[in-house]
Amino acid sequence: MNTPEYLDKVRAVTGFTNYKIAQEFAISQSEISKYKLGKVSLSEAHAFQFSEILGIPADKIIADTKLENALKKSDTKKIEFWTHQVERLTNTKSEKAQLKKIKQAGIEKLKAEFQEKMDALKHGLTSAVIFSVLAFSPVDELHAKDISEPVSKTSAQFILC
């Protein structure tokens, strides 16, 4: 589960509005709004408060919110670590199925980001010229005054991408 889902559950169990939750748990309206929109994850203090209301262990809520943060940041190592923690703390089959979907979505997001970076790199290299020196000439010959002058005893290959 993620922060907006926990907030929804607290509202359902207590019957409180977001305003009343903010009052009861000393959470600013701004923070409630960020929780509702999923812009930030529950703080540990609020995770403990919500755990008492929902009857869910606080460590489960904290692990869920840490996984949520790792997914937002595409932090592979933390995704793996927190996924393992959530799996360890998850009891029901439906929760495990949901976790599997979350993990797969995180992996797909990382793949998409990687592909975007590779496409950008390919696009950047399209007009570039790659210079490959196949044989080196003596050092003094490499220090030509004009870089465009040919260097003797050097074989070069130009490849246009």
Helices and strands as residue ranges (DSSP letters): H 3-14, H 18-24, H 29-37, H 44-54, H 58-73, H 76-89, H 93-126, E 129-135, H 139-142, E 155-160
